[in-house]
Amino acid sequence: MRFLKKLRAGSGALAVAATLAVTTAVPAGAITGDYVKDNEHPFVGLIVFYGPDGGFHHRCSGSLLTPTVFLTAGHCTAGVSSARVYFQQDAGADWSPDTGTDPDTGYPSACADGTLGTQCATSHEIYNYGYTGMDAVPETKDAGLVILDQPIMLDEYARLAAPGTLDALATQRGRQDTTFTSSGYGISAAGPAAGETSFRERLMAQSKLTNLTSASADGYNVQTNGNGKGLGGTCTADSGGPLFYGAAGSNTIAGITSFNHNRYCNGTNFSYRTDRQDVIDWIRATTGGEFSNIAFAPAVG
C-alpha cells in the first residue's frame, strides 16, 4: 500500500505523495508491505478528478467527514474542475485496459447503475488550502476538500484528531512505538524490475511514528515508518488518504497522506497534519454550517 511517486496525469497512479530526493519531494501512492483489505473504514473513498475538458486527470484517496464533506490532499485538488468518488472496497479492482472501465462500479468515468448517492457521488465544488508544490516542504498546505453533490449516508464517518493532539509526541521519549494506520487505493508494489502493481482496492497498513520535528516534518507533517514485520507504507494513489492515530480500528485522522522520500514505496512516509489549529480553522471556514457535523476525537493526555 506504500504511498509515493509524484502523480502522473492520465496514469493509473493514485497518490501524489512526494519523494524527497535531497530537497525534492514527490506525492505519495499506494499501500505496500504487510497490508490487508480495508473493510473497516467504509468512509475512505477512491476519488477521480477530471480536468476542464471533462477528461480523466488523476486519482487519489480521501475520507468522508460528514455525508458531503470529503477530505483529501491539496495536491490532489489542484488544477481540476470536477470529481467522482467511489466508496466500494474494490472500486477499481476489475478495471479493464481494453474497455477502460470497471463493469461493476463504473470507475473511472461513471457511477454504476444504482450506486449514485449510495456508493458513488460526484462533485463540482473543490477546495485547496493553498498547496503550490512540494518545493514548499515542510509547510506545503497539502489539504483539500471536496463537497459531494449527493450525500453518502453511513453509520460512521472519520473524525479529526483534537487540535494539538500530536504535539506531545514531539517531546516525549519512547513514543516511537506509537502506531498509526494508513488507508488508500494506491499502488501496492513498485520497483525498477517488477514495475507497478495496483489493485485499485482500499487497503490498510500500520506504521510507527518516526519524527515530528525533522526538517521535512517541522511540526507540519508527521513522519512514519512502514518497514518491518507486520508494517506497511504508502505509495502512488494513496495521496489524500487518512493517517489514523492508532491501530486498524481507529477512525481518528491525524494526517493526510502527502509525500515520501523513496520513489519505490519502501521508505518513510510523511502525512500533512490535520490537528493543527490553522488547518482546522480553514476546514471550518470552507465548510460553513456543515462544520458542526464534523466529529473530533477527545484530546489526548
Backbone as CSV, one residue per row, in Angstrom:
resi,resn,N_x,N_y,N_z,CA_x,CA_y,CA_z,C_x,C_y,C_z
1,MET,0.837,-1.186,0.000,0.000,0.000,0.000,0.867,1.228,0.000
2,ARG,2.130,1.090,-0.021,3.032,2.215,0.177,2.663,3.402,-0.679
3,PHE,2.751,4.615,-0.079,2.378,5.827,-0.787,3.621,6.517,-1.277
4,LEU,3.798,6.666,-2.577,4.817,7.526,-3.097,4.667,7.795,-4.554
5,LYS,5.675,8.437,-5.120,5.716,8.863,-6.514,4.833,10.052,-6.788
6,LYS,5.310,10.931,-7.634,4.507,12.082,-7.998,3.413,11.621,-8.943
7,LEU,2.225,12.138,-8.742,1.084,11.757,-9.561,1.331,12.103,-11.009
8,ARG,0.960,11.215,-11.908,1.095,11.465,-13.327,-0.282,11.590,-13.932
9,ALA,-0.561,12.731,-14.506,-1.882,12.972,-15.083,-2.175,11.932,-16.145
10,GLY,-3.374,11.358,-16.061,-3.800,10.390,-17.057,-3.305,8.992,-16.792
11,SER,-2.494,8.796,-15.749,-1.996,7.464,-15.465,-2.895,6.803,-14.442
12,GLY,-2.585,5.552,-14.110,-3.387,4.857,-13.112,-2.892,5.131,-11.713
13,ALA,-1.884,5.952,-11.538,-1.339,6.217,-10.222,-2.323,6.997,-9.384
14,LEU,-2.507,6.556,-8.149,-3.487,7.173,-7.260,-2.897,8.319,-6.495
15,ALA,-1.777,8.073,-5.822,-1.318,9.063,-4.889,-0.373,10.057,-5.472
16,VAL,-0.215,11.127,-4.731,0.699,12.161,-5.160,1.697,12.425,-4.057
17,ALA,1.975,11.461,-3.181,2.883,11.705,-2.087,4.248,11.966,-2.640
18,ALA,4.952,12.889,-2.057,6.191,13.325,-2.647,7.381,12.507,-2.238
19,THR,8.292,12.305,-3.169,9.536,11.636,-2.878,10.585,12.699,-2.702
20,LEU,11.213,12.735,-1.552,12.197,13.766,-1.281,13.584,13.229,-1.570
21,ALA,14.134,13.571,-2.707,15.496,13.206,-3.029,16.327,14.432,-2.715
22,VAL,16.937,14.427,-1.569,17.671,15.560,-1.019,16.686,16.685,-0.699
23,THR,16.308,17.494,-1.687,15.395,18.603,-1.400,14.101,18.496,-2.188
24,THR,13.963,17.491,-3.031,12.769,17.384,-3.866,11.792,16.368,-3.300
25,ALA,10.533,16.769,-3.181,9.512,15.871,-2.655,8.555,15.481,-3.757
26,VAL,8.046,14.247,-3.703,7.056,13.814,-4.688,5.856,13.223,-3.971
27,PRO,4.643,13.387,-4.514,3.421,12.896,-3.885,3.407,11.389,-3.647
28,ALA,2.596,10.948,-2.705,2.561,9.549,-2.323,1.640,8.705,-3.158
29,GLY,1.756,7.374,-3.005,0.982,6.477,-3.826,0.142,5.485,-3.092
30,ALA,0.475,4.187,-3.140,-0.410,3.144,-2.625,0.112,2.432,-1.399
31,ILE,-0.782,1.650,-0.784,-0.410,0.897,0.407,0.444,-0.291,-0.002
32,THR,1.592,-0.440,0.682,2.501,-1.527,0.355,2.908,-2.249,1.630
33,GLY,3.711,-3.301,1.474,4.186,-4.027,2.641,3.137,-4.999,3.137
34,ASP,3.035,-5.129,4.469,2.066,-6.046,5.067,0.708,-5.368,5.176
35,TYR,0.021,-5.283,4.053,-1.283,-4.630,4.022,-2.401,-5.670,4.055
36,VAL,-3.598,-5.208,4.386,-4.782,-6.063,4.359,-5.909,-5.282,3.702
37,LYS,-6.919,-5.972,3.217,-8.082,-5.295,2.656,-8.757,-4.491,3.758
38,ASP,-9.134,-3.276,3.419,-9.741,-2.401,4.416,-11.261,-2.401,4.287
39,ASN,-11.895,-3.203,5.128,-13.354,-3.187,5.248,-13.774,-2.483,6.533
40,GLU,-12.787,-1.901,7.206,-13.005,-1.242,8.491,-13.434,0.212,8.335
41,HIS,-13.053,0.829,7.208,-13.272,2.267,7.025,-14.061,2.535,5.738
42,PRO,-15.373,2.309,5.752,-16.189,2.491,4.544,-16.267,3.939,4.082
43,PHE,-15.849,4.862,4.928,-15.870,6.288,4.580,-14.625,6.721,3.807
44,VAL,-13.666,5.814,3.622,-12.490,6.104,2.791,-12.834,5.773,1.351
45,GLY,-12.618,6.721,0.455,-13.017,6.527,-0.931,-11.898,6.759,-1.930
46,LEU,-12.110,6.223,-3.113,-11.224,6.435,-4.266,-11.805,7.595,-5.064
47,ILE,-11.051,8.686,-5.177,-11.567,9.864,-5.862,-10.853,10.067,-7.193
48,VAL,-11.647,10.246,-8.234,-11.138,10.503,-9.581,-11.398,11.967,-9.909
49,PHE,-10.371,12.651,-10.372,-10.507,14.061,-10.734,-10.495,14.215,-12.250
50,TYR,-11.231,15.223,-12.720,-11.340,15.498,-14.149,-10.906,16.936,-14.427
51,GLY,-10.306,17.132,-15.589,-9.833,18.448,-15.978,-10.942,19.314,-16.550
52,PRO,-10.607,20.535,-16.968,-11.601,21.468,-17.524,-12.360,20.907,-18.719
53,ASP,-11.716,19.981,-19.468,-12.379,19.399,-20.632,-13.229,18.187,-20.272
54,GLY,-13.278,17.843,-18.983,-14.070,16.702,-18.534,-13.344,15.382,-18.595
55,GLY,-12.106,15.384,-19.093,-11.352,14.148,-19.203,-10.663,13.753,-17.902
56,PHE,-10.345,12.474,-17.778,-9.641,11.945,-16.600,-8.346,12.711,-16.388
57,HIS,-8.116,13.150,-15.148,-6.899,13.892,-14.822,-5.976,13.073,-13.927
58,HIS,-6.478,12.596,-12.804,-5.720,11.729,-11.916,-6.651,11.175,-10.838
59,ARG,-6.123,10.323,-9.994,-6.910,9.760,-8.902,-6.138,9.840,-7.590
60,CYS,-6.861,9.892,-6.510,-6.296,9.959,-5.165,-7.206,9.185,-4.214
61,SER,-6.923,9.286,-2.940,-7.770,8.712,-1.899,-8.241,9.837,-0.984
62,GLY,-9.181,9.541,-0.103,-9.662,10.558,0.822,-10.692,9.980,1.773
63,SER,-11.231,10.842,2.647,-12.133,10.380,3.708,-13.339,11.292,3.868
64,LEU,-14.497,10.688,4.089,-15.704,11.447,4.401,-15.706,11.847,5.878
65,LEU,-15.883,13.147,6.128,-16.024,13.644,7.492,-17.495,13.796,7.867
66,THR,-18.323,14.032,6.865,-19.782,14.112,7.009,-20.361,13.506,5.726
67,PRO,-21.669,13.414,5.574,-22.219,12.853,4.333,-21.776,13.575,3.061
68,THR,-21.336,14.825,3.175,-20.961,15.576,1.966,-19.545,16.139,1.982
69,VAL,-18.859,16.126,3.117,-17.520,16.730,3.213,-16.453,15.649,3.116
70,PHE,-15.663,15.715,2.045,-14.649,14.705,1.750,-13.275,15.356,1.856
71,LEU,-12.431,14.843,2.737,-11.094,15.380,2.987,-10.053,14.629,2.175
72,THR,-9.177,15.367,1.489,-8.116,14.753,0.704,-6.896,15.668,0.741
73,ALA,-5.928,15.430,-0.126,-4.715,16.250,-0.149,-4.886,17.461,-1.054
74,GLY,-4.190,18.526,-0.727,-4.242,19.725,-1.552,-3.658,19.501,-2.924
75,HIS,-2.611,18.668,-3.005,-2.023,18.433,-4.328,-2.962,17.619,-5.213
76,CYS,-3.934,16.966,-4.599,-4.929,16.221,-5.378,-5.978,17.151,-5.984
77,THR,-6.316,18.216,-5.280,-7.391,19.100,-5.742,-6.894,20.240,-6.626
78,ALA,-5.595,20.359,-6.790,-5.043,21.458,-7.587,-5.257,21.222,-9.083
79,GLY,-5.715,22.236,-9.794,-5.801,22.193,-11.251,-6.882,21.312,-11.832
80,VAL,-7.936,21.031,-11.075,-9.017,20.178,-11.580,-10.349,20.922,-11.501
81,SER,-11.355,20.384,-12.206,-12.652,21.062,-12.276,-13.794,20.290,-11.633
82,SER,-13.705,18.976,-11.622,-14.780,18.161,-11.051,-14.200,16.843,-10.565
83,ALA,-15.045,16.057,-9.890,-14.554,14.802,-9.323,-15.687,13.799,-9.171
84,ARG,-15.292,12.559,-8.977,-16.241,11.479,-8.677,-15.577,10.587,-7.630
85,VAL,-16.334,10.194,-6.608,-15.783,9.380,-5.527,-16.485,8.029,-5.474
86,TYR,-15.679,6.969,-5.350,-16.187,5.602,-5.241,-15.865,5.085,-3.841
87,PHE,-16.861,4.496,-3.174,-16.657,4.021,-1.813,-16.634,2.497,-1.702
88,GLN,-16.695,1.780,-2.820,-16.566,0.328,-2.767,-15.133,-0.041,-2.366
89,GLN,-14.979,-1.100,-1.580,-13.630,-1.537,-1.205,-12.833,-1.926,-2.442
90,ASP,-13.508,-2.521,-3.418,-12.852,-2.941,-4.661,-13.249,-2.011,-5.806
91,ALA,-13.167,-0.723,-5.571,-13.701,0.280,-6.501,-13.233,0.142,-7.939
92,GLY,-11.987,-0.249,-8.128,-11.487,-0.374,-9.499,-10.789,-1.690,-9.746
93,ALA,-11.103,-2.686,-8.932,-10.397,-3.967,-8.994,-10.569,-4.673,-10.332
94,ASP,-11.717,-4.477,-10.984,-11.978,-5.164,-12.249,-11.832,-4.236,-13.454
95,TRP,-11.109,-3.138,-13.251,-10.862,-2.224,-14.372,-10.152,-2.967,-15.499
96,SER,-10.629,-2.755,-16.720,-10.071,-3.437,-17.883,-9.351,-2.445,-18.789
97,PRO,-8.104,-2.716,-19.138,-7.396,-1.831,-20.061,-8.010,-1.852,-21.458
98,ASP,-8.769,-2.888,-21.755,-9.402,-2.990,-23.075,-10.624,-2.076,-23.183
99,THR,-11.438,-2.054,-22.132,-12.646,-1.224,-22.158,-12.442,0.126,-21.481
100,GLY,-11.393,0.217,-20.631,-11.128,1.459,-19.922,-12.082,1.720,-18.779
101,THR,-12.742,0.674,-18.295,-13.707,0.870,-17.207,-13.804,-0.383,-16.345
102,ASP,-14.396,-0.227,-15.164,-14.717,-1.352,-14.292,-16.208,-1.624,-14.466
103,PRO,-16.605,-2.807,-14.932,-18.018,-3.078,-15.226,-18.912,-3.082,-13.991
104,ASP,-18.331,-3.271,-12.818,-19.134,-3.348,-11.599,-19.379,-1.988,-10.950
105,THR,-18.394,-1.081,-11.050,-18.504,0.209,-10.360,-18.641,1.401,-11.301
106,GLY,-18.215,1.225,-12.559,-18.221,2.338,-13.497,-16.937,3.140,-13.490
107,TYR,-16.025,2.830,-12.554,-14.739,3.523,-12.476,-14.028,3.471,-13.826
108,PRO,-13.430,4.579,-14.299,-13.255,5.865,-13.615,-14.138,6.993,-14.150
109,SER,-15.125,6.692,-14.973,-15.846,7.779,-15.648,-17.345,7.829,-15.378
110,ALA,-17.864,6.903,-14.569,-19.307,6.890,-14.305,-19.590,6.184,-12.987
111,CYS,-20.789,6.388,-12.476,-21.270,5.626,-11.323,-22.149,4.510,-11.871
112,ALA,-21.880,3.283,-11.474,-22.678,2.158,-11.957,-24.143,2.340,-11.567
113,ASP,-25.028,1.734,-12.347,-26.465,1.833,-12.074,-26.776,1.470,-10.622
114,GLY,-27.545,2.313,-9.978,-27.973,2.037,-8.616,-26.998,2.439,-7.527
115,THR,-25.826,3.014,-7.905,-24.830,3.359,-6.883,-24.727,4.854,-6.610
116,LEU,-25.282,5.707,-7.476,-25.197,7.149,-7.276,-25.941,7.541,-5.999
117,GLY,-25.217,8.155,-5.073,-25.818,8.557,-3.810,-25.777,7.499,-2.734
118,THR,-25.248,6.318,-3.073,-25.103,5.264,-2.065,-23.647,4.816,-1.945
119,GLN,-23.041,4.465,-3.070,-21.638,4.057,-3.082,-20.790,4.916,-4.011
120,CYS,-21.389,5.910,-4.594,-20.694,6.751,-5.565,-21.320,8.143,-5.532
121,ALA,-20.489,9.165,-5.729,-21.003,10.538,-5.726,-20.138,11.414,-6.619
122,THR,-20.727,12.485,-7.125,-19.996,13.431,-7.962,-19.750,14.717,-7.173
123,SER,-18.872,15.564,-7.710,-18.613,16.851,-7.068,-18.189,17.889,-8.096
124,HIS,-18.682,19.107,-7.892,-18.269,20.251,-8.699,-17.825,21.391,-7.788
125,GLU,-17.552,21.044,-6.526,-17.130,22.035,-5.531,-15.855,21.519,-4.862
126,ILE,-14.716,22.062,-5.284,-13.411,21.541,-4.885,-12.555,22.674,-4.327
127,TYR,-11.923,22.426,-3.173,-11.153,23.470,-2.494,-9.724,23.020,-2.193
128,ASN,-8.829,23.996,-2.147,-7.413,23.768,-1.895,-6.968,24.723,-0.800
129,TYR,-6.305,24.203,0.224,-5.865,25.023,1.350,-4.796,26.044,0.950
130,GLY,-4.115,25.808,-0.158,-3.056,26.718,-0.594,-1.839,26.005,-1.131
131,TYR,-1.995,24.709,-1.449,-0.877,23.929,-1.986,-0.396,24.513,-3.309
132,THR,0.924,24.702,-3.422,1.520,25.189,-4.673,2.580,24.250,-5.217
133,GLY,3.167,23.410,-4.374,4.184,22.487,-4.839,4.955,21.894,-3.677
134,MET,5.604,20.748,-3.930,6.359,20.083,-2.883,7.674,20.786,-2.565
135,ASP,8.044,21.782,-3.356,9.249,22.537,-3.040,9.041,23.402,-1.803
136,ALA,7.802,23.468,-1.316,7.494,24.258,-0.124,7.648,23.451,1.163
137,VAL,8.030,22.168,1.065,8.213,21.334,2.257,9.103,22.088,3.258
138,PRO,8.724,22.142,4.549,7.709,21.295,5.193,6.278,21.844,5.162
139,GLU,6.093,23.165,4.996,4.725,23.701,5.019,4.162,23.765,3.613
140,THR,3.562,22.665,3.181,3.031,22.560,1.819,1.566,22.960,1.716
141,LYS,0.910,23.150,2.865,-0.537,23.404,2.875,-1.271,22.322,2.071
142,ASP,-0.852,21.086,2.278,-1.340,19.970,1.471,-2.653,19.391,2.001
143,ALA,-3.672,20.223,2.029,-5.012,19.778,2.432,-6.022,20.243,1.395
144,GLY,-7.001,19.402,1.124,-8.040,19.742,0.159,-9.394,19.242,0.631
145,LEU,-10.437,19.878,0.155,-11.803,19.463,0.474,-12.614,19.337,-0.802
146,VAL,-13.446,18.317,-0.843,-14.355,18.085,-1.963,-15.761,17.973,-1.373
147,ILE,-16.672,18.806,-1.837,-18.049,18.778,-1.343,-18.899,17.984,-2.328
148,LEU,-19.491,16.910,-1.863,-20.224,15.999,-2.737,-21.584,16.563,-3.145
149,ASP,-21.966,16.275,-4.387,-23.288,16.670,-4.882,-24.388,15.817,-4.261
150,GLN,-24.077,14.551,-3.985,-25.044,13.629,-3.387,-24.506,13.180,-2.023
151,PRO,-25.253,13.334,-0.950,-24.775,12.882,0.362,-24.681,11.359,0.416
152,ILE,-23.640,10.870,1.056,-23.452,9.437,1.255,-23.731,9.137,2.725
153,MET,-24.806,8.415,2.989,-25.220,8.146,4.362,-24.569,6.855,4.860
154,LEU,-23.795,6.973,5.920,-23.105,5.839,6.516,-23.378,5.810,8.017
155,ASP,-23.081,4.681,8.633,-23.246,4.566,10.080,-22.127,5.279,10.828
156,GLU,-21.001,5.472,10.146,-19.832,6.065,10.792,-19.041,6.871,9.776
157,TYR,-18.451,7.972,10.237,-17.580,8.791,9.399,-16.243,8.967,10.110
158,ALA,-15.263,9.433,9.380,-13.981,9.736,10.007,-14.163,10.919,10.955
159,ARG,-13.369,10.957,11.985,-13.347,12.114,12.871,-11.928,12.674,12.888
160,LEU,-11.800,13.933,13.223,-10.497,14.586,13.249,-9.904,14.535,14.653
161,ALA,-8.581,14.414,14.710,-7.896,14.497,15.996,-8.076,15.905,16.560
162,ALA,-8.166,16.018,17.856,-8.317,17.320,18.505,-7.096,18.192,18.227
163,PRO,-7.252,19.502,18.235,-6.119,20.395,17.983,-4.936,20.088,18.906
164,GLY,-3.744,19.977,18.301,-2.534,19.752,19.082,-2.330,18.342,19.577
165,THR,-3.111,17.385,19.103,-3.015,16.002,19.583,-1.601,15.442,19.474
166,LEU,-0.918,15.713,18.370,0.404,15.124,18.150,1.535,15.920,18.791
167,ASP,1.254,17.101,19.303,2.325,17.944,19.845,3.100,17.260,20.963
168,ALA,2.402,16.578,21.844,3.070,15.929,22.971,4.034,14.845,22.513
169,LEU,3.733,14.204,21.379,4.601,13.133,20.886,5.950,13.668,20.431
170,ALA,6.018,14.946,20.113,7.268,15.534,19.623,8.292,15.686,20.730
171,THR,7.852,15.700,21.975,8.767,15.951,23.087,8.911,14.776,24.039
172,GLN,8.063,13.773,23.921,8.123,12.649,24.845,9.008,11.529,24.317
173,ARG,9.870,11.021,25.176,10.716,9.898,24.801,9.889,8.609,24.770
174,GLY,10.348,7.665,23.971,9.702,6.368,23.935,8.406,6.329,23.163
175,ARG,8.079,7.411,22.436,6.828,7.424,21.699,6.990,6.919,20.269
176,GLN,8.227,6.479,19.921,8.450,5.955,18.579,7.659,4.674,18.333
177,ASP,7.125,4.092,19.408,6.338,2.874,19.258,4.865,3.195,19.007
178,THR,4.549,4.476,18.888,3.175,4.887,18.621,2.721,4.367,17.261
179,THR,1.567,3.741,17.220,1.056,3.123,15.993,0.124,4.059,15.238
180,PHE,0.292,4.078,13.918,-0.612,4.779,13.017,-1.069,3.791,11.948
181,THR,-2.211,4.056,11.344,-2.737,3.199,10.281,-3.077,4.043,9.063
182,SER,-2.590,3.610,7.903,-2.885,4.297,6.642,-3.907,3.499,5.845
183,SER,-4.732,4.212,5.086,-5.717,3.562,4.223,-5.744,4.275,2.884
184,GLY,-5.886,3.505,1.804,-5.932,4.131,0.492,-6.025,3.123,-0.635
185,TYR,-6.130,3.651,-1.838,-6.342,2.831,-3.037,-5.124,2.827,-3.952
186,GLY,-3.943,3.112,-3.427,-2.773,3.281,-4.271,-2.093,1.999,-4.697
187,ILE,-0.931,2.182,-5.325,-0.116,1.073,-5.827,0.410,0.249,-4.661
188,SER,0.469,-1.059,-4.833,0.873,-1.942,-3.748,2.264,-2.513,-3.919
189,ALA,2.891,-2.260,-5.047,4.274,-2.663,-5.263,4.841,-1.795,-6.365
190,ALA,6.107,-1.415,-6.197,6.754,-0.591,-7.206,8.248,-0.823,-7.158
191,GLY,8.872,-0.936,-8.324,10.308,-1.144,-8.374,10.803,-1.107,-9.799
192,PRO,12.108,-0.908,-9.978,12.664,-0.809,-11.328,12.567,-2.108,-12.112
193,ALA,12.499,-3.230,-11.419,12.440,-4.518,-12.113,11.013,-5.034,-12.245
194,ALA,10.270,-4.991,-11.135,8.926,-5.579,-11.120,7.856,-4.667,-11.694
195,GLY,8.158,-3.379,-11.827,7.144,-2.455,-12.309,6.173,-2.111,-11.192
196,GLU,4.928,-1.815,-11.546,3.940,-1.391,-10.565,2.784,-2.387,-10.480
197,THR,2.296,-2.594,-9.264,1.122,-3.430,-9.038,0.044,-2.581,-8.392
198,SER,-1.100,-2.476,-9.036,-2.192,-1.675,-8.498,-3.475,-2.488,-8.509
199,PHE,-4.049,-2.691,-7.319,-5.301,-3.440,-7.210,-6.518,-2.520,-7.300
200,ARG,-6.295,-1.210,-7.112,-7.389,-0.224,-7.063,-8.421,-0.629,-6.018
201,GLU,-7.912,-1.187,-4.937,-8.745,-1.586,-3.808,-8.358,-0.775,-2.580
202,ARG,-9.291,-0.639,-1.650,-8.989,0.036,-0.390,-8.236,-0.933,0.513
203,LEU,-6.981,-0.586,0.796,-6.112,-1.401,1.629,-5.650,-0.574,2.822
204,MET,-5.200,-1.256,3.869,-4.662,-0.520,5.011,-3.444,-1.240,5.569
205,ALA,-2.587,-0.461,6.226,-1.369,-0.999,6.817,-0.962,-0.126,7.994
206,GLN,-0.273,-0.728,8.941,0.167,0.001,10.122,1.614,0.456,9.985
207,SER,1.939,1.556,10.650,3.302,2.079,10.659,3.589,2.639,12.043
208,LYS,4.833,3.026,12.272,5.244,3.557,13.565,5.743,4.993,13.421
209,LEU,5.536,5.768,14.463,5.997,7.150,14.476,7.515,7.205,14.375
210,THR,8.007,8.086,13.505,9.442,8.297,13.378,9.841,9.664,13.914
211,ASN,9.165,10.716,13.428,9.602,12.059,13.792,8.496,13.078,13.536
212,LEU,8.486,14.114,14.340,7.568,15.236,14.131,8.315,16.552,13.994
213,THR,9.652,16.507,14.192,10.425,17.749,14.225,11.589,17.787,13.249
214,SER,11.722,16.796,12.374,12.807,16.805,11.392,12.603,17.951,10.412
215,ALA,13.587,18.181,9.557,13.493,19.277,8.591,12.300,19.113,7.667
216,SER,11.929,17.879,7.367,10.806,17.630,6.461,9.465,17.585,7.188
217,ALA,9.508,17.473,8.506,8.276,17.449,9.304,8.033,18.816,9.937
218,ASP,8.919,19.209,10.834,8.958,20.565,11.402,7.615,21.048,11.953
219,GLY,6.847,20.106,12.520,5.573,20.492,13.110,4.405,20.532,12.141
220,TYR,4.690,20.454,10.848,3.627,20.497,9.837,3.246,19.095,9.356
221,ASN,4.189,18.164,9.417,3.975,16.808,8.922,4.327,15.802,10.010
222,VAL,3.750,14.616,9.923,4.118,13.523,10.810,4.820,12.473,9.962
223,GLN,6.013,12.079,10.398,6.833,11.119,9.665,6.674,9.745,10.295
224,THR,6.293,8.758,9.489,6.114,7.397,9.980,6.927,6.433,9.136
225,ASN,7.188,5.258,9.694,7.982,4.246,9.011,7.175,2.959,8.923
226,GLY,7.004,2.453,7.697,6.232,1.236,7.494,7.079,0.027,7.181
227,ASN,8.386,0.121,7.423,9.266,-1.011,7.165,9.307,-1.933,8.383
228,GLY,9.304,-3.242,8.146,9.379,-4.194,9.242,8.204,-5.148,9.252
229,LYS,8.332,-6.216,10.025,7.301,-7.245,10.087,5.993,-6.670,10.603
230,GLY,4.916,-6.955,9.882,3.602,-6.506,10.291,3.300,-5.061,9.979
231,LEU,4.232,-4.384,9.293,4.047,-2.970,8.987,3.946,-2.761,7.486
232,GLY,3.480,-1.599,7.089,3.363,-1.272,5.669,3.386,0.222,5.490
233,GLY,3.524,0.657,4.240,3.609,2.084,3.969,2.659,2.510,2.884
234,THR,2.968,3.670,2.277,2.095,4.222,1.247,2.825,4.375,-0.070
235,CYS,2.052,4.507,-1.161,2.640,4.613,-2.488,1.717,5.411,-3.401
236,THR,2.020,5.425,-4.705,1.253,6.216,-5.652,-0.243,5.934,-5.578
237,ALA,-1.039,7.000,-5.512,-2.500,6.955,-5.459,-3.056,6.872,-4.059
238,ASP,-2.205,6.712,-3.047,-2.673,6.769,-1.664,-2.776,8.224,-1.212
239,SER,-2.200,9.129,-1.981,-2.225,10.540,-1.619,-3.633,10.969,-1.248
240,GLY,-3.723,11.754,-0.187,-5.022,12.249,0.248,-5.720,11.338,1.227
241,GLY,-5.271,10.084,1.299,-5.885,9.143,2.222,-5.553,9.479,3.669
242,PRO,-6.273,8.885,4.608,-6.088,9.213,6.017,-4.913,8.499,6.667
243,LEU,-4.286,9.190,7.614,-3.364,8.570,8.556,-4.105,8.559,9.885
244,PHE,-4.558,7.369,10.288,-5.313,7.240,11.530,-4.370,7.127,12.726
245,TYR,-4.727,7.808,13.803,-3.959,7.741,15.038,-4.422,6.503,15.791
246,GLY,-3.614,5.428,15.724,-3.973,4.194,16.396,-3.939,3.003,15.458
247,ALA,-4.413,1.884,15.943,-4.432,0.644,15.168,-5.590,0.649,14.175
248,ALA,-5.820,-0.499,13.544,-6.763,-0.593,12.428,-8.178,-0.153,12.774
249,GLY,-8.580,-0.272,14.024,-9.940,0.086,14.401,-10.170,1.572,14.581
250,SER,-9.114,2.365,14.518,-9.251,3.805,14.737,-9.915,4.491,13.549
251,ASN,-10.722,5.515,13.835,-11.272,6.346,12.768,-10.878,7.811,12.971
252,THR,-9.817,8.039,13.775,-9.345,9.385,14.089,-8.214,9.794,13.159
253,ILE,-8.474,10.774,12.313,-7.471,11.229,11.352,-6.539,12.244,11.999
254,ALA,-5.237,11.945,11.946,-4.217,12.865,12.448,-3.441,13.505,11.310
255,GLY,-3.554,12.929,10.115,-2.823,13.465,8.974,-3.398,12.990,7.655
256,ILE,-2.960,13.656,6.585,-3.362,13.328,5.215,-2.123,12.845,4.478
257,THR,-2.168,11.669,3.881,-1.009,11.144,3.161,-0.529,12.155,2.135
258,SER,0.755,12.510,2.221,1.261,13.615,1.415,2.443,13.246,0.530
259,PHE,3.577,12.845,1.128,4.751,12.560,0.300,5.648,11.511,0.928
260,ASN,6.653,11.090,0.161,7.556,10.025,0.564,8.956,10.352,0.088
261,HIS,9.957,9.786,0.747,11.345,10.006,0.355,11.802,9.047,-0.735
262,ASN,11.099,7.933,-0.892,11.589,6.875,-1.776,10.588,6.593,-2.879
263,ARG,10.990,6.741,-4.132,10.066,6.596,-5.254,9.607,5.157,-5.472
264,TYR,10.226,4.194,-4.767,9.793,2.811,-4.916,8.972,2.340,-3.718
265,CYS,8.370,3.264,-3.017,7.385,2.940,-1.977,7.935,2.116,-0.827
266,ASN,9.191,2.269,-0.506,9.717,1.484,0.608,10.529,2.340,1.566
267,GLY,10.155,3.594,1.678,10.848,4.471,2.614,9.907,4.997,3.666
268,THR,10.308,6.100,4.295,9.452,6.710,5.299,8.343,7.511,4.631
269,ASN,7.244,7.675,5.339,6.074,8.360,4.804,5.831,9.657,5.573
270,PHE,5.336,10.660,4.879,5.012,11.936,5.505,3.542,12.259,5.252
271,SER,2.847,12.601,6.321,1.437,12.980,6.225,1.265,14.397,6.760
272,TYR,0.460,15.186,6.062,0.220,16.566,6.467,-0.728,16.584,7.658
273,ARG,-0.296,17.202,8.737,-1.051,17.150,9.988,-2.385,17.895,9.908
274,THR,-3.424,17.239,10.384,-4.753,17.862,10.426,-5.126,18.317,11.831
275,ASP,-4.230,18.092,12.799,-4.520,18.528,14.169,-3.987,19.935,14.438
276,ARG,-3.507,20.604,13.408,-3.049,21.986,13.545,-4.258,22.921,13.534
277,GLN,-4.256,23.903,14.417,-5.406,24.790,14.544,-5.686,25.545,13.258
278,ASP,-4.635,25.943,12.530,-4.866,26.701,11.295,-5.555,25.857,10.232
279,VAL,-5.242,24.561,10.197,-5.899,23.665,9.237,-7.369,23.490,9.619
280,ILE,-7.623,23.302,10.900,-9.000,23.152,11.377,-9.801,24.424,11.111
281,ASP,-9.169,25.581,11.306,-9.853,26.851,11.039,-10.222,26.970,9.562
282,TRP,-9.331,26.491,8.680,-9.627,26.529,7.238,-10.794,25.605,6.906
283,ILE,-10.814,24.427,7.498,-11.925,23.497,7.272,-13.232,24.134,7.742
284,ARG,-13.195,24.791,8.886,-14.391,25.464,9.401,-14.869,26.547,8.431
285,ALA,-13.953,27.386,7.962,-14.314,28.486,7.068,-14.837,27.975,5.733
286,THR,-14.303,26.847,5.273,-14.677,26.307,3.963,-16.009,25.577,4.002
287,THR,-16.280,24.875,5.076,-17.497,24.049,5.144,-18.700,24.786,5.723
288,GLY,-18.479,25.926,6.350,-19.604,26.703,6.873,-20.416,25.944,7.902
289,GLY,-21.731,25.947,7.728,-22.623,25.314,8.685,-22.411,23.821,8.827
290,GLU,-21.866,23.182,7.794,-21.642,21.738,7.852,-20.532,21.379,8.839
291,PHE,-19.707,22.364,9.216,-18.597,22.093,10.138,-19.100,21.527,11.458
292,SER,-20.273,21.940,11.890,-20.814,21.465,13.171,-21.091,19.968,13.164
293,ASN,-21.139,19.362,11.981,-21.385,17.921,11.874,-20.101,17.107,11.836
294,ILE,-18.950,17.788,11.814,-17.666,17.088,11.824,-17.320,16.712,13.257
295,ALA,-17.008,15.439,13.483,-16.686,14.958,14.826,-15.194,15.090,15.108
296,PHE,-14.868,15.353,16.365,-13.480,15.423,16.818,-13.263,14.400,17.922
297,ALA,-12.105,13.770,17.901,-11.764,12.835,18.966,-11.439,13.620,20.234
298,PRO,-11.619,13.016,21.396,-11.253,13.698,22.642,-9.769,14.028,22.652
299,ALA,-9.402,15.100,23.304,-7.996,15.475,23.425,-7.236,14.367,24.146
300,VAL,-5.985,14.137,23.728,-5.155,13.087,24.322,-4.298,13.680,25.431
301,GLY,-4.216,12.979,26.549,-3.352,13.407,27.642,-3.850,14.623,28.342
